[in-house]
Amino acid sequence: AAIKEVLPESAVTIEEVRTVDMDGQKYEYNLAYDEQGNTVGCAINVAPVGFGGPIAIKVGFDANGVIWNTKVLSQAETPGLGAKCTEASFSDQFKGFDPAQKRLSVKKDGGDVDAITASTITSRAYADGLATASKVFQTIAQTPMPLN
């Protein structure tokens, strides 16, 4: 269900999990296709370390590398503070976020991400995770991906 939430609505076929190696780490992802078999998106799993430990995030991209949506799968951030990373008031800012045009870092660090009040560590981790997912997307995009 989380995969469907982060991909464009035109995605009708979603592949089984694939993995890609980048910088010595393995990342899981799913490619998505429309009815004609055209690639319309990619959902990538990342797990940056926040204040309370890893934050598992599924990041959906459209075919151009623009973030379509994000979904926190698990986290152990402080309730009422960092745990707000699961709320739309924080995550909606990433819908339509183009990493080629904006910086995926918090404004305090010169980026374009509004941090959660009193939760800079969590906000930085989330933004870093999305920046990593964007790099993974670029790695995947350099390889032809036929429909299986």
C-alpha positions in Angstrom: 0.0 0.0 0.0 2.9 2.4 0.8 4.3 1.9 -2.7 1.0 3.1 -4.3 0.9 6.1 -2.0 4.2 7.4 -3.2 3.9 6.8 -6.9 2.0 8.7 -9.7 -1.6 7.6 -10.2 -0.8 6.5 -13.7 1.3 3.6 -12.2 -0.7 0.4 -12.9 2.1 -2.2 -12.8 4.6 -2.2 -10.0 7.6 -4.5 -10.2 8.9 -6.7 -7.5 11.7 -5.3 -5.3 15.0 -4.8 -7.1 18.3 -3.7 -5.4 21.0 -1.3 -6.6 24.5 -0.8 -5.1 25.6 2.8 -4.5 28.5 3.9 -2.4 28.9 0.4 -0.9 25.3 0.2 0.2 22.3 -1.7 -1.2 19.1 0.1 -1.7 15.7 -1.5 -2.5 13.4 0.0 -5.1 10.3 -0.7 -7.2 9.8 0.5 -10.8 6.3 1.4 -11.9 4.7 1.4 -15.3 1.6 2.8 -17.0 -0.9 0.8 -19.1 1.4 1.1 -22.2 4.5 -0.2 -20.3 6.2 3.2 -20.0 8.2 3.8 -16.8 6.2 6.4 -14.8 8.0 6.2 -11.5 10.2 4.6 -8.9 9.8 4.0 -5.2 13.0 3.8 -3.2 13.6 2.8 0.4 16.1 4.7 2.5 16.7 4.7 6.3 18.6 7.8 7.5 19.5 7.9 11.2 17.4 10.5 13.1 17.5 11.4 16.8 15.8 8.2 17.9 17.4 5.8 15.3 16.7 4.9 11.7 13.8 6.5 10.0 12.5 4.1 7.3 11.2 6.2 4.4 9.7 5.2 1.0 10.4 7.9 -1.5 8.4 8.0 -4.7 9.7 9.7 -7.8 8.1 10.5 -11.2 10.0 9.5 -14.3 11.9 12.8 -14.3 13.3 12.4 -10.8 10.9 14.8 -9.1 9.7 13.6 -5.7 6.1 12.5 -6.1 5.5 11.7 -2.4 7.1 10.3 0.7 5.9 7.9 3.4 7.5 7.1 6.7 7.4 3.3 7.2 8.8 3.3 10.7 10.5 5.7 13.1 11.4 6.0 16.8 11.6 9.8 17.1 10.4 11.7 20.1 6.6 11.9 20.4 5.3 15.4 19.7 8.6 16.5 18.3 10.6 14.5 15.7 7.7 12.0 15.3 5.9 14.9 13.5 7.9 13.7 10.4 5.0 11.4 9.8 2.5 14.3 9.6 1.4 15.8 6.3 2.3 19.3 7.7 5.9 18.3 7.3 6.0 15.7 4.5 3.7 17.5 2.1 6.5 20.1 1.4 8.3 17.3 -0.5 5.5 16.7 -3.0 6.7 18.1 -6.4 10.2 18.8 -4.9 12.7 18.8 -7.7 16.2 17.9 -6.3 17.7 19.3 -9.5 16.2 22.7 -8.7 16.2 22.9 -4.9 18.5 21.8 -2.1 17.4 18.9 0.0 18.7 20.3 3.3 17.0 22.3 6.0 16.9 26.1 5.7 19.1 26.5 8.7 21.8 24.8 6.6 21.1 26.8 3.5 18.6 24.4 1.9 14.9 24.6 0.9 13.4 22.3 3.6 11.3 23.7 6.5 12.5 21.9 9.6 10.1 20.6 12.3 10.3 23.1 15.2 12.7 21.8 17.9 13.5 18.8 15.8 16.4 19.8 13.6 18.1 16.4 13.8 15.1 14.6 12.6 14.5 17.1 9.9 18.1 16.9 8.7 17.9 13.1 8.7 14.7 13.1 6.6 16.2 15.6 4.1 19.4 13.6 3.9 17.4 10.5 3.3 15.6 12.1 0.4 18.9 13.4 -1.0 20.3 9.9 -0.9 17.1 8.6 -2.6 17.6 11.2 -5.3 21.1 10.0 -5.9 19.9 6.4 -6.0 17.3 7.4 -8.5 20.0 9.0 -10.7 22.0 5.7 -10.5 18.9 3.6 -11.5 18.0 6.1 -14.3 21.4 5.4 -16.0 20.4 1.8 -16.5 17.7 0.8 -19.0 14.9 -0.9 -17.1 12.7 -3.1 -19.3 9.3 -4.2 -18.1 9.5 -7.7 -16.6 
